[in-house]
Amino acid sequence: MNKKIILWAAVMALVSGPALKVLAQEGPGDEDEIEMNEGGPGGGPGMQPGMGQGRGQMGPGMKGEGGMSQEKMMIRKKMMMREGKGGGPGFMQEDEILAMITKYDPAFAKKIGDLKEIAPGKYKMIMQMSGKLFGMARMQQDESIEKDAVRALSLEYDTKELGLKYEKSSDADKKTIKETLRGKLSELFDLKTKAQELRVKRMDAEIASLKKNLESRKVNKTKIVEQRLEQLTGEGYGW
């Protein structure tokens, strides 16, 4: 029984991989750290309170951490705080995960609910994997992405179960199972391709934002240097 669960978990781990990788990454991740260290126009996230432009203000060319809108930043921080406080697996609590699955795929929700009683090991793994996946989907504030995330999880689960069923089936049943499996794999491939296309699109937007920010920094070089000088000498004005 334990060997089956381990094997099942290995395949289900694909869900947190390329299935909807766009939901698990915000694009290039180093820009946040760079801006915090350099303190761009207006100081950026790393600017010390009471110096330069004042506490919590953003200068020209700055949208926030990594070019994200303030609204998205707030959602992201809330999710990180929840995870740090142990508020459920990944980014979402169990009831939120089940609510999202029920919203987009009631039949799959019932199947997952049954697992809680008959296969608690599988149930726990699905909760752990889908918690972060769904949390990232929700952060995008796009119901179509949430729906795709649920569908991807459902397809990953179904294809794994069909693979196990195929091994134990008769030759007569294997043909039908194989055709069903082919159809689900084809749909899953399309979802992964769509996710990768969305990721490329968002990364292009991130790069464009970074280029714009870089140009703004160049234009505001004198101001940035003076702000940093004020920080280091303590001669800036506080609020």
KEKETI-725017 format. One record per residue (C-alpha): residue number from 1; z, x, y. Coordinates in nm, 3 decimals. Layout:
! KEKETI-725017
site num=NUM; zz=Z; xx=X; yy=Y
...
This chain:
! KEKETI-725017
site num=1; zz=0.000; xx=0.000; yy=0.000
site num=2; zz=0.093; xx=0.281; yy=0.242
site num=3; zz=-0.232; xx=0.465; yy=0.167
site num=4; zz=-0.431; xx=0.153; yy=0.254
site num=5; zz=-0.250; xx=0.114; yy=0.585
site num=6; zz=-0.309; xx=0.481; yy=0.674
site num=7; zz=-0.679; xx=0.451; yy=0.591
site num=8; zz=-0.703; xx=0.126; yy=0.786
site num=9; zz=-0.530; xx=0.287; yy=1.086
site num=10; zz=-0.770; xx=0.580; yy=1.087
site num=11; zz=-1.070; xx=0.351; yy=1.121
site num=12; zz=-0.900; xx=0.119; yy=1.371
site num=13; zz=-0.829; xx=0.424; yy=1.588
site num=14; zz=-1.194; xx=0.401; yy=1.687
site num=15; zz=-1.093; xx=0.113; yy=1.910
site num=16; zz=-0.917; xx=0.351; yy=2.145
site num=17; zz=-1.215; xx=0.588; yy=2.136
site num=18; zz=-1.573; xx=0.516; yy=2.245
site num=19; zz=-1.558; xx=0.141; yy=2.176
site num=20; zz=-1.477; xx=0.068; yy=2.539
site num=21; zz=-1.409; xx=0.415; yy=2.671
site num=22; zz=-1.487; xx=0.296; yy=3.020
site num=23; zz=-1.163; xx=0.101; yy=3.013
site num=24; zz=-0.953; xx=0.398; yy=2.917
site num=25; zz=-1.072; xx=0.637; yy=3.186
site num=26; zz=-1.099; xx=0.613; yy=3.561
site num=27; zz=-1.372; xx=0.876; yy=3.577
site num=28; zz=-1.315; xx=1.235; yy=3.698
site num=29; zz=-0.939; xx=1.275; yy=3.697
site num=30; zz=-0.883; xx=1.602; yy=3.884
site num=31; zz=-0.952; xx=1.471; yy=4.233
site num=32; zz=-0.608; xx=1.309; yy=4.259
site num=33; zz=-0.438; xx=1.640; yy=4.197
site num=34; zz=-0.665; xx=1.829; yy=4.437
site num=35; zz=-0.603; xx=1.586; yy=4.721
site num=36; zz=-0.230; xx=1.589; yy=4.660
site num=37; zz=-0.223; xx=1.967; yy=4.689
site num=38; zz=-0.453; xx=2.000; yy=4.985
site num=39; zz=-0.342; xx=1.694; yy=5.180
site num=40; zz=-0.680; xx=1.589; yy=5.321
site num=41; zz=-0.741; xx=1.405; yy=5.647
site num=42; zz=-0.422; xx=1.224; yy=5.733
site num=43; zz=-0.233; xx=1.415; yy=5.467
site num=44; zz=-0.340; xx=1.215; yy=5.160
site num=45; zz=-0.093; xx=1.140; yy=4.882
site num=46; zz=0.065; xx=1.484; yy=4.910
site num=47; zz=0.143; xx=1.478; yy=5.284
site num=48; zz=0.506; xx=1.512; yy=5.376
site num=49; zz=0.667; xx=1.215; yy=5.551
site num=50; zz=0.731; xx=1.257; yy=5.921
site num=51; zz=0.453; xx=1.509; yy=5.978
site num=52; zz=0.095; xx=1.483; yy=6.099
site num=53; zz=-0.003; xx=1.119; yy=6.130
site num=54; zz=0.326; xx=0.976; yy=6.017
site num=55; zz=0.474; xx=0.829; yy=5.702
site num=56; zz=0.238; xx=0.662; yy=5.456
site num=57; zz=-0.072; xx=0.659; yy=5.680
site num=58; zz=-0.418; xx=0.759; yy=5.559
site num=59; zz=-0.658; xx=0.959; yy=5.771
site num=60; zz=-1.037; xx=0.935; yy=5.810
site num=61; zz=-1.242; xx=0.937; yy=5.496
site num=62; zz=-0.950; xx=0.856; yy=5.266
site num=63; zz=-0.938; xx=0.548; yy=5.046
site num=64; zz=-0.634; xx=0.648; yy=4.844
site num=65; zz=-0.581; xx=0.830; yy=4.517
site num=66; zz=-0.914; xx=0.932; yy=4.368
site num=67; zz=-1.101; xx=0.698; yy=4.607
site num=68; zz=-0.944; xx=0.384; yy=4.456
site num=69; zz=-0.874; xx=0.078; yy=4.666
site num=70; zz=-0.509; xx=0.011; yy=4.753
site num=71; zz=-0.515; xx=-0.304; yy=4.539
site num=72; zz=-0.629; xx=-0.118; yy=4.231
site num=73; zz=-0.379; xx=0.159; yy=4.300
site num=74; zz=-0.098; xx=-0.098; yy=4.303
site num=75; zz=-0.210; xx=-0.249; yy=3.970
site num=76; zz=-0.236; xx=0.094; yy=3.813
site num=77; zz=0.111; xx=0.199; yy=3.934
site num=78; zz=0.268; xx=-0.126; yy=3.810
site num=79; zz=0.120; xx=-0.069; yy=3.464
site num=80; zz=0.243; xx=0.290; yy=3.456
site num=81; zz=0.592; xx=0.178; yy=3.562
site num=82; zz=0.594; xx=-0.086; yy=3.290
site num=83; zz=0.492; xx=0.166; yy=3.026
site num=84; zz=0.757; xx=0.410; yy=3.142
site num=85; zz=1.025; xx=0.142; yy=3.111
site num=86; zz=0.922; xx=0.059; yy=2.755
site num=87; zz=0.776; xx=-0.278; yy=2.849
site num=88; zz=0.574; xx=-0.327; yy=2.534
site num=89; zz=0.312; xx=-0.119; yy=2.350
site num=90; zz=0.077; xx=0.070; yy=2.578
site num=91; zz=0.028; xx=-0.101; yy=2.911
site num=92; zz=0.085; xx=-0.462; yy=2.802
site num=93; zz=0.356; xx=-0.655; yy=2.628
site num=94; zz=0.299; xx=-0.823; yy=2.294
site num=95; zz=0.287; xx=-1.176; yy=2.435
site num=96; zz=0.031; xx=-1.068; yy=2.696
site num=97; zz=-0.187; xx=-0.908; yy=2.429
site num=98; zz=-0.180; xx=-1.222; yy=2.214
site num=99; zz=-0.247; xx=-1.441; yy=2.519
site num=100; zz=-0.558; xx=-1.239; yy=2.606
site num=101; zz=-0.688; xx=-1.250; yy=2.248
site num=102; zz=-0.623; xx=-1.625; yy=2.230
site num=103; zz=-0.807; xx=-1.679; yy=2.560
site num=104; zz=-1.129; xx=-1.517; yy=2.443
site num=105; zz=-1.115; xx=-1.546; yy=2.062
site num=106; zz=-0.871; xx=-1.809; yy=1.923
site num=107; zz=-0.987; xx=-1.752; yy=1.565
site num=108; zz=-0.912; xx=-1.380; yy=1.586
site num=109; zz=-0.577; xx=-1.458; yy=1.750
site num=110; zz=-0.479; xx=-1.670; yy=1.449
site num=111; zz=-0.589; xx=-1.393; yy=1.215
site num=112; zz=-0.372; xx=-1.145; yy=1.403
site num=113; zz=-0.082; xx=-1.388; yy=1.405
site num=114; zz=-0.103; xx=-1.422; yy=1.026
site num=115; zz=-0.092; xx=-1.043; yy=0.992
site num=116; zz=0.253; xx=-1.039; yy=1.149
site num=117; zz=0.385; xx=-1.206; yy=0.834
site num=118; zz=0.159; xx=-1.077; yy=0.558
site num=119; zz=0.085; xx=-0.724; yy=0.685
site num=120; zz=0.333; xx=-0.621; yy=0.958
site num=121; zz=0.209; xx=-0.262; yy=0.944
site num=122; zz=-0.143; xx=-0.363; yy=1.043
site num=123; zz=-0.008; xx=-0.603; yy=1.304
site num=124; zz=0.198; xx=-0.330; yy=1.471
site num=125; zz=-0.097; xx=-0.091; yy=1.480
site num=126; zz=-0.321; xx=-0.352; yy=1.641
site num=127; zz=-0.056; xx=-0.421; yy=1.906
site num=128; zz=-0.023; xx=-0.052; yy=1.985
site num=129; zz=-0.397; xx=0.009; yy=2.008
site num=130; zz=-0.490; xx=-0.306; yy=2.194
site num=131; zz=-0.201; xx=-0.277; yy=2.442
site num=132; zz=-0.354; xx=0.014; yy=2.631
site num=133; zz=-0.715; xx=-0.100; yy=2.577
site num=134; zz=-0.645; xx=-0.447; yy=2.717
site num=135; zz=-0.428; xx=-0.307; yy=2.994
site num=136; zz=-0.714; xx=-0.093; yy=3.117
site num=137; zz=-0.951; xx=-0.389; yy=3.087
site num=138; zz=-0.720; xx=-0.601; yy=3.301
site num=139; zz=-0.697; xx=-0.326; yy=3.560
site num=140; zz=-1.072; xx=-0.362; yy=3.622
site num=141; zz=-1.012; xx=-0.722; yy=3.735
site num=142; zz=-1.325; xx=-0.839; yy=3.553
site num=143; zz=-1.297; xx=-1.112; yy=3.289
site num=144; zz=-1.622; xx=-1.004; yy=3.124
site num=145; zz=-1.469; xx=-0.662; yy=3.055
site num=146; zz=-1.156; xx=-0.826; yy=2.914
site num=147; zz=-1.373; xx=-1.043; yy=2.690
site num=148; zz=-1.571; xx=-0.741; yy=2.570
site num=149; zz=-1.247; xx=-0.556; yy=2.492
site num=150; zz=-1.123; xx=-0.843; yy=2.276
site num=151; zz=-1.459; xx=-0.874; yy=2.103
site num=152; zz=-1.473; xx=-0.498; yy=2.035
site num=153; zz=-1.129; xx=-0.507; yy=1.878
site num=154; zz=-1.227; xx=-0.807; yy=1.666
site num=155; zz=-1.546; xx=-0.638; yy=1.548
site num=156; zz=-1.367; xx=-0.313; yy=1.466
site num=157; zz=-1.118; xx=-0.510; yy=1.260
site num=158; zz=-1.383; xx=-0.718; yy=1.082
site num=159; zz=-1.606; xx=-0.420; yy=0.998
site num=160; zz=-1.310; xx=-0.231; yy=0.851
site num=161; zz=-1.205; xx=-0.529; yy=0.640
site num=162; zz=-1.564; xx=-0.587; yy=0.523
site num=163; zz=-1.590; xx=-0.219; yy=0.428
site num=164; zz=-1.283; xx=-0.252; yy=0.208
site num=165; zz=-1.413; xx=-0.579; yy=0.061
site num=166; zz=-1.752; xx=-0.422; yy=-0.016
site num=167; zz=-1.595; xx=-0.155; yy=-0.236
site num=168; zz=-1.430; xx=-0.418; yy=-0.458
site num=169; zz=-1.717; xx=-0.671; yy=-0.470
site num=170; zz=-1.972; xx=-0.734; yy=-0.739
site num=171; zz=-2.331; xx=-0.619; yy=-0.693
site num=172; zz=-2.435; xx=-0.977; yy=-0.620
site num=173; zz=-2.183; xx=-1.012; yy=-0.335
site num=174; zz=-2.241; xx=-0.667; yy=-0.195
site num=175; zz=-2.584; xx=-0.762; yy=-0.058
site num=176; zz=-2.440; xx=-1.050; yy=0.148
site num=177; zz=-2.147; xx=-0.842; yy=0.270
site num=178; zz=-2.380; xx=-0.561; yy=0.367
site num=179; zz=-2.597; xx=-0.792; yy=0.578
site num=180; zz=-2.292; xx=-0.937; yy=0.753
site num=181; zz=-2.159; xx=-0.589; yy=0.814
site num=182; zz=-2.495; xx=-0.476; yy=0.956
site num=183; zz=-2.496; xx=-0.763; yy=1.207
site num=184; zz=-2.141; xx=-0.691; yy=1.326
site num=185; zz=-2.208; xx=-0.319; yy=1.356
site num=186; zz=-2.519; xx=-0.395; yy=1.562
site num=187; zz=-2.315; xx=-0.610; yy=1.802
site num=188; zz=-2.044; xx=-0.346; yy=1.822
site num=189; zz=-2.306; xx=-0.082; yy=1.902
site num=190; zz=-2.433; xx=-0.297; yy=2.191
site num=191; zz=-2.079; xx=-0.335; yy=2.327
site num=192; zz=-2.020; xx=0.040; yy=2.311
site num=193; zz=-2.351; xx=0.108; yy=2.484
site num=194; zz=-2.265; xx=-0.143; yy=2.757
site num=195; zz=-1.926; xx=0.023; yy=2.804
site num=196; zz=-2.083; xx=0.366; yy=2.833
site num=197; zz=-2.334; xx=0.237; yy=3.088
site num=198; zz=-2.050; xx=0.090; yy=3.295
site num=199; zz=-1.862; xx=0.416; yy=3.274
site num=200; zz=-2.164; xx=0.613; yy=3.399
site num=201; zz=-2.208; xx=0.364; yy=3.683
site num=202; zz=-1.846; xx=0.396; yy=3.788
site num=203; zz=-1.854; xx=0.776; yy=3.761
site num=204; zz=-2.162; xx=0.779; yy=3.985
site num=205; zz=-1.966; xx=0.575; yy=4.239
site num=206; zz=-1.671; xx=0.815; yy=4.209
site num=207; zz=-1.899; xx=1.113; yy=4.267
site num=208; zz=-2.054; xx=0.945; yy=4.571
site num=209; zz=-1.704; xx=0.876; yy=4.706
site num=210; zz=-1.598; xx=1.236; yy=4.647
site num=211; zz=-1.908; xx=1.367; yy=4.824
site num=212; zz=-1.837; xx=1.140; yy=5.119
site num=213; zz=-1.477; xx=1.258; yy=5.129
site num=214; zz=-1.589; xx=1.621; yy=5.112
site num=215; zz=-1.823; xx=1.572; yy=5.406
site num=216; zz=-1.541; xx=1.404; yy=5.599
site num=217; zz=-1.313; xx=1.700; yy=5.528
site num=218; zz=-1.575; xx=1.941; yy=5.659
site num=219; zz=-1.619; xx=1.739; yy=5.977
site num=220; zz=-1.241; xx=1.718; yy=6.024
site num=221; zz=-1.169; xx=2.081; yy=5.936
site num=222; zz=-0.992; xx=2.161; yy=6.264
site num=223; zz=-0.774; xx=1.851; yy=6.243
site num=224; zz=-0.681; xx=1.917; yy=5.879
site num=225; zz=-0.591; xx=2.280; yy=5.949
site num=226; zz=-0.375; xx=2.176; yy=6.245
site num=227; zz=-0.198; xx=1.909; yy=6.040
site num=228; zz=-0.123; xx=2.162; yy=5.765
site num=229; zz=-0.005; xx=2.412; yy=6.024
site num=230; zz=0.235; xx=2.150; yy=6.164
site num=231; zz=0.366; xx=2.082; yy=5.814
site num=232; zz=0.432; xx=2.449; yy=5.743
site num=233; zz=0.593; xx=2.522; yy=6.081
site num=234; zz=0.787; xx=2.195; yy=6.107
site num=235; zz=0.645; xx=2.130; yy=6.454
site num=236; zz=0.488; xx=1.794; yy=6.370
site num=237; zz=0.606; xx=1.464; yy=6.505
site num=238; zz=0.798; xx=1.221; yy=6.283
site num=239; zz=0.823; xx=0.845; yy=6.327
